[in-house]
Amino acid sequence: MTVEINAHLPSDTESATRSAVTEVVAGMKGSKILAIASSVRAMIAEGREVCNLTVGDFKPSEFPVPSILVDETKAALGRGETNYPPSDGLPVLREAIATLYKRDLGLDYGMEGVVVCSGARPVLYGTWQLFTNPGDKTVSFLPAWNVGYYAHLCQTDHHFIGTTPETNFFPTVDQVREAIRGARLLVMNSPLNPTGTVIDPEVLKGIAHAIVEENRSRGDAPPCMLMWDAVYWQLTKDEYPYHSPVQLVPEVAPYVVHIDAISKGFAATGLRVGWAVLPPYLQPKMKALIGHMGAWAGRPEQIATAALLNNAEAMGEYNQWIKSEVDARLDALYAGIMDLKESGLPVDAIEPQGAIYLSFRVNLEGQSNEQIRSTLLEEAGMAVVPFQAFDLDEDSGWFRISVGAIGTAEIPPLLNRLGATIRRATESS
Ligand SMILES: Cc1ncc(COP(=O)(O)O)c(C=O)c1O
């Protein structure tokens, strides 16, 4: 006999869901970026010409992963490497990550300071869980990737610091010093999603000093920790090299959790290998959280990642290649938008510095970001995400362009369509 499940379920599933789940879960908002991306996919499926600049992901045909990841994953599977890995990751990978941090960043944590998991998100959520109780003060700045969702899940008293394009959308040292008073967690990300900007090392140094001073002033009270989300650290332009706050101010080390992954630097978003690098005395607690979530990375992918990270030459070659591909796209879009600006159209952009993003502005008087977004999509076939999807409420005309899913040949016709659309919109207003 087969039980027809649907016949036994309530008809009003929305109210049934609301009554079954906790208040916290009922209050969760869906990802605005994913909602926009799925409507764009539907348009593409209908055969419309759309340049998809929405998702922070890579199209494998444009950005294949390093071949060593493919070969070693297959080989590990072939050898029968299919059982549980340890909950903080295979020692061979933890050792490889510790070596990478020492070799490339000069940070010697040892493998005791590494927890591996399935992409960056589990250790990201784990960091919130480790250091915050409901009601605790937490801080980040705007625009921000997904921070609001985690603050909601952990029910913290979250404070967003406002930023401006003049500081490349990063906070000033004074803003942070003020905001972290009494806070348990400061969340920072650079290179920054959604803006494609990199924090000035002098500002980062000042922020790291401010954290040290704040924590010294607390005596035995719990410190303010820094979640340093650096998933794009390998994707910076040569003129904007990456710095960890611990490199700049070693005394901040007790408070810093680095969040990292192969997802972006190696275009391997679907392989799900990420990690935290943190003070070794905190490692067992992060390990326990990840273990209970069961959020470890697959064993074959862990073995393949270790082989990649241990091969400095292969890593270097891939890094040069992916940076040149990402830069070619970002630079072409930036130059094209600046040409349109020079021709008098109300558009702007911030020079790309890192990650796979470009901050792009369209300033059409009296139009909301949502109206502009839909004009760009419908008339220019240009799919972008407004900064509102990154917790910024104002209709400031700023959008995120993401270049991981497009080919270079798509850019010139896109810029032509964009110019024509903005010209039309300006003339008709
Ligand atoms: C700033 C930032 N942190 C973390 C992540 C999550 O990375 P993963 O896919 O490895 O979980 C992303 C993904 O877009 C991101 O942009």
The ligand as a MOL file (V3000), in Angstrom:
LIG
                    3D

  0  0  0     0  0            999 V3000
M  V30 BEGIN CTAB
M  V30 COUNTS 16 16 0 0 0
M  V30 BEGIN ATOM
M  V30 1 C 31.2470 37.3950 1.6920 0
M  V30 2 C 30.8460 35.9610 1.5990 0
M  V30 3 N 31.0830 35.1370 2.6340 0
M  V30 4 C 30.7470 33.8320 2.5920 0
M  V30 5 C 30.1420 33.2800 1.4870 0
M  V30 6 C 29.7520 31.8390 1.5200 0
M  V30 7 O 30.6180 31.0380 0.8420 0
M  V30 8 P 30.3450 29.4540 0.6620 0
M  V30 9 O 29.6570 29.2980 -0.6320 0
M  V30 10 O 31.7110 28.8630 0.6840 0
M  V30 11 O 29.5040 28.9910 1.8080 0
M  V30 12 C 29.8550 34.0990 0.3930 0
M  V30 13 C 29.1360 33.5460 -0.7720 0
M  V30 14 O 28.6560 34.2430 -1.6310 0
M  V30 15 C 30.2220 35.4710 0.4430 0
M  V30 16 O 29.9840 36.3000 -0.5720 0
M  V30 END ATOM
M  V30 BEGIN BOND
M  V30 1 1 1 2
M  V30 2 1 2 3
M  V30 3 2 2 15
M  V30 4 2 3 4
M  V30 5 1 4 5
M  V30 6 1 5 6
M  V30 7 2 5 12
M  V30 8 1 6 7
M  V30 9 1 7 8
M  V30 10 2 8 9
M  V30 11 1 8 10
M  V30 12 1 8 11
M  V30 13 1 12 13
M  V30 14 1 12 15
M  V30 15 2 13 14
M  V30 16 1 15 16
M  V30 END BOND
M  V30 END CTAB
M  END
